[in-house]
Amino acid sequence: MKPLVTLYTRSGCCLCDEAKKVIVAARSRAEFDYEELDIDRDAELRRLYNDEVPVIAINRVKAFKYRITMSEFLKKLAARV
């Protein structure tokens, strides 16, 4: 089963845009399912992540917040398979 990567984001967030670029680029190097959730569309997500976006979770477990690098992402992704 492929791991699930979730990007918790909001519109107008430049760090979120940077994180998304890394995740999209990583899809050519690793297989995983991807979902993107706008925290401002869900009160509970906004409560959880308002001051931390972007948050990247792997299989529903928080793996990163604010910044992500390709090498660290691929390492954590491999560890969660």
Secondary structure as GFF3:
##gff-version 3
##sequence-region A 1 81
A	DSSP	beta_strand	4	9	.	.	.	ID=ss1
A	DSSP	alpha_helix	14	26	.	.	.	ID=ss2
A	DSSP	beta_strand	33	38	.	.	.	ID=ss3
A	DSSP	three_ten_helix	39	41	.	.	.	ID=ss4
A	DSSP	alpha_helix	43	49	.	.	.	ID=ss5
A	DSSP	beta_strand	55	58	.	.	.	ID=ss6
A	DSSP	beta_strand	61	65	.	.	.	ID=ss7
A	DSSP	alpha_helix	70	79	.	.	.	ID=ss8
###
